[in-house]
Amino acid sequence: MNDIYPTRSAALAARELAGEMMIMSATDSTLFSLNETATLIWQAADGKTSLAEIVERTICDEYYVEPEIAYSDAAELVEKLAQLGILILSEQPVRDEVQQ
């Protein structure tokens, strides 16, 4: 199974309120509200950490859930967030830009 590496989109403004993330698209001012689980995933989405690692470190630690079920649910969630432009998904970790 190939893993995915989620990254937060740069075209967003975000604030956390009461454990939920409020996100506004800079391109069309659409407002999104992420629940606690989606917020945990979004906060950990750095492009370098695989979804499997995010699930293991955040979701499984926070909730009593089997890793396979949590990963399946998380994969479905990040696909939806990617379709909305909230996350960018890659099959490879994001590399740091080399500055010269």
N, C-alpha and C positions, 0 to 999 in steps of 0.2 A: 504494500500500500504506500503510495506517495503521499507525503505530508505537504501541507501548505504553510506559507509564512505570511500572515496578515500584517499590514501596515496601515496606520491611520492616514486618511487622505489629508493633504496639506490645505485643501480648499474648504476648511471648516473652522468654525469658532465653537468652543465647547466650555461648559461649566458644569460642575457636579453640584446637585441639590438633593439633599436627603438620600444619598446613596444611589441616585439615578443621574445619568448624564444627559444634559440638554445640549443638543448639537444643532447648529445652524449652518446651512450650506452657504458659502460665500458667493456661489454662482447664481443661485436663484432665491435665496433667503428662505428656503424650506426649513422648517423646524422639526427636529426629531427628538423623541424622548426614549432613552434606552433603559430597560429594566436593570435590576442589580446584576444579573448574570451577564447580560450584554455589556454592561459597564465594565465589569471585571475583564472581559475579553478585550474590549476596546482599549482600556488602559494598558494592557500588556502587549498590545499589537505594535511591536517595534520594528517588524520586518526581519529581525534577526532570530527571534524565538519562534519555533514551530508551534502550530496549533496544538499538537500533542503535548508539548511541554507546557503551554499555557493552561491547557485543561488539567494536566496532572498537578501543576503548582497552584492554580487558583481555584478552579471549579471543584475538583475532588477534595481539596483541603477545606473549602468553604461549605460544601454540601455533601451529604452522604449519598454518593452515587457511584456506580461502577464506571471505571474509566472508559470502557467500550461504549456504553450508553451515553456518557457525557461527551465523548468525542463525536459521536454520530450527531447528537443534538447541536453541538458547537459548530460542526462543519456546515450543517444546514443553516444555522444562524449567520455565520460569516459570509456564506454565499448570498444571503438576502441583503446583508449590510453592504456587500460589494456591489450588488445590483443598484442599490440606492446611492452609491458613490461615497459611502462613509468609510469603507475599507478598500484597500487594494490588495489583491491576493497574488502570490507568486509561488512557483514550485521550488525556488531557490532562495536562500537568505539574501537580504539586501546588503550590498557591499557599501562600505563607507567610501565617500569620494576622496580621492587622493589630492591634497592641495599642494600646489607647487609655488 
